[in-house]
Amino acid sequence: MAHFELLRWKKTDWDFVGKRYIAFAFSGIMVVIGLVAAVQLARGKAKVAIDFSGGQAIQAGVEGPIDLDAVRGAFTANGLSDVQVQQATVAKGERLLIKLRGAEMSGTSAVGTGGELVRGILVGALPGCTITIEGVQAVGPAVGRRLQQQAGWAVVWAIVLIMVYIWIRFEYRFGLAAAIATLHDVIAVLGIMWLMGADFSLLIVTALLTLGGYSLTDTVVVYDRIRENLRLHPADNLEVNVNRSINEVLSRTLVTSVMVLLPLVSLLIYGSPVTFDFSLALTFGVIVGTYSSWYVASPIIVEWENYRRRRAAQAAAMRMSGKR
């Protein structure tokens, strides 16, 4: 029994809502960075993977020691400086994943030609190794632009549907707050990945959509407790009930976040380079999503209620002055 007592979370009484203006300022900075990243993506000034830019992804099997610096130097020497080279160890041996953007493949856009070009460069860079081209995936520029547009619309529709769901389950102010918090999370992680120089791909878009679902789940847990406490403690004001609700589900939120972060961090350390950006985006997403459940989604409800009361008080004062 004593062991279970050690695992029991002590009751907390932290003032999350009272720190909301500091949190809003910090969130504002993250949102501005994210919006800059979105504008850069729309202008074509950010780094994008071949999913959006067009190009070729070539997987090569290598039997022998791999010198990545020599490989990258060989591509540069052949006029292919903007090439992404990743090494992965699988059950069948060492693999190299080479991504050539559309601009780099000028004059070599044919799938077969691209594979032969890469094999020739690898043979020169890794003497004594046996090089086998195992697969070539090509994406045209037009397809890449269409995928980029569809990815943007997917994020927009996900946020709209989240707001509708929360609106139906709770009420309008909860739905609006949840939509703002989800949009905040997506834009913040977008900005973080942009600052880190990540290549934006469909995997990162998938991570952002997954983040939206995770953030919503975390927010709904807090909202459920707020609704319950508003019913149990009607005499307390909204700010007190929101703080009480966040503190009551604090241990659940932290345990859930840590359990999700453990496999993500494992993927970052031991996973394939192909899934690195996906895992990194989700890792930041879990951290930002947990933070926003405490300091963005719930405090927005308080601000909305305060704004509504101020408007009601102003309207009442105008009616009284009109009667006089």
Secondary structure in CASP SS format (residue, H / E / C, confidence):
PFRMAT SS
TARGET T0000
AUTHOR 0000-0000-0000
METHOD secondary structure of the structure
MODEL  1
M C 1.00
A H 1.00
H H 1.00
F H 1.00
E H 1.00
L H 1.00
L H 1.00
R C 1.00
W C 1.00
K C 1.00
K C 1.00
T C 1.00
D C 1.00
W C 1.00
D C 1.00
F C 1.00
V H 1.00
G H 1.00
K H 1.00
R H 1.00
Y H 1.00
I H 1.00
A H 1.00
F H 1.00
A H 1.00
F H 1.00
S H 1.00
G H 1.00
I H 1.00
M H 1.00
V H 1.00
V H 1.00
I H 1.00
G H 1.00
L H 1.00
V H 1.00
A H 1.00
A H 1.00
V H 1.00
Q H 1.00
L H 1.00
A H 1.00
R H 1.00
G C 1.00
K C 1.00
A C 1.00
K C 1.00
V E 1.00
A C 1.00
I H 1.00
D H 1.00
F H 1.00
S H 1.00
G C 1.00
G E 1.00
Q E 1.00
A E 1.00
I E 1.00
Q E 1.00
A E 1.00
G E 1.00
V E 1.00
E E 1.00
G C 1.00
P C 1.00
I C 1.00
D C 1.00
L H 1.00
D H 1.00
A H 1.00
V H 1.00
R H 1.00
G H 1.00
A H 1.00
F H 1.00
T H 1.00
A H 1.00
N C 1.00
G C 1.00
L C 1.00
S C 1.00
D C 1.00
V E 1.00
Q E 1.00
V E 1.00
Q E 1.00
Q E 1.00
A E 1.00
T E 1.00
V E 1.00
A C 1.00
K C 1.00
G E 1.00
E E 1.00
R E 1.00
L E 1.00
L E 1.00
I E 1.00
K E 1.00
L E 1.00
R E 1.00
G H 1.00
A H 1.00
E H 1.00
M H 1.00
S C 1.00
G C 1.00
T C 1.00
S C 1.00
A C 1.00
V H 1.00
G H 1.00
T H 1.00
G H 1.00
G H 1.00
E H 1.00
L H 1.00
V H 1.00
R H 1.00
G H 1.00
I H 1.00
L H 1.00
V H 1.00
G H 1.00
A H 1.00
L C 1.00
P C 1.00
G C 1.00
C C 1.00
T E 1.00
I E 1.00
T E 1.00
I E 1.00
E E 1.00
G E 1.00
V E 1.00
Q E 1.00
A E 1.00
V E 1.00
G C 1.00
P H 1.00
A H 1.00
V H 1.00
G H 1.00
R H 1.00
R H 1.00
L H 1.00
Q H 1.00
Q H 1.00
Q H 1.00
A H 1.00
G H 1.00
W H 1.00
A H 1.00
V H 1.00
V H 1.00
W H 1.00
A H 1.00
I H 1.00
V H 1.00
L H 1.00
I H 1.00
M H 1.00
V H 1.00
Y H 1.00
I H 1.00
W H 1.00
I H 1.00
R H 1.00
F C 1.00
E C 1.00
Y H 1.00
R H 1.00
F H 1.00
G H 1.00
L H 1.00
A H 1.00
A H 1.00
A H 1.00
I H 1.00
A H 1.00
T H 1.00
L H 1.00
H H 1.00
D H 1.00
V H 1.00
I H 1.00
A H 1.00
V H 1.00
L H 1.00
G H 1.00
I H 1.00
M H 1.00
W H 1.00
L H 1.00
M C 1.00
G C 1.00
A C 1.00
D C 1.00
F E 1.00
S C 1.00
L H 1.00
L H 1.00
I H 1.00
V H 1.00
T H 1.00
A H 1.00
L H 1.00
L H 1.00
T H 1.00
L H 1.00
G H 1.00
G H 1.00
Y H 1.00
S H 1.00
L H 1.00
T H 1.00
D H 1.00
T H 1.00
V H 1.00
V H 1.00
V H 1.00
Y H 1.00
D H 1.00
R H 1.00
I H 1.00
R H 1.00
E H 1.00
N H 1.00
L H 1.00
R H 1.00
L H 1.00
H C 1.00
P C 1.00
A C 1.00
D C 1.00
N C 1.00
L H 1.00
E H 1.00
V H 1.00
N H 1.00
V H 1.00
N H 1.00
R H 1.00
S H 1.00
I H 1.00
N H 1.00
E H 1.00
V C 1.00
L H 1.00
S H 1.00
R H 1.00
T H 1.00
L H 1.00
V H 1.00
T H 1.00
S H 1.00
V H 1.00
M H 1.00
V H 1.00
L H 1.00
L H 1.00
P H 1.00
L H 1.00
V H 1.00
S H 1.00
L H 1.00
L H 1.00
I H 1.00
Y H 1.00
G C 1.00
S C 1.00
P H 1.00
V H 1.00
T H 1.00
F H 1.00
D H 1.00
F H 1.00
S H 1.00
L H 1.00
A H 1.00
L H 1.00
T H 1.00
F H 1.00
G H 1.00
V H 1.00
I H 1.00
V H 1.00
G H 1.00
T H 1.00
Y H 1.00
S H 1.00
S H 1.00
W H 1.00
Y H 1.00
V H 1.00
A H 1.00
S H 1.00
P H 1.00
I H 1.00
I H 1.00
V H 1.00
E H 1.00
W H 1.00
E H 1.00
N H 1.00
Y H 1.00
R H 1.00
R H 1.00
R H 1.00
R H 1.00
A H 1.00
A H 1.00
Q H 1.00
A H 1.00
A H 1.00
A H 1.00
M H 1.00
R H 1.00
M H 1.00
S H 1.00
G H 1.00
K H 1.00
R C 1.00
END
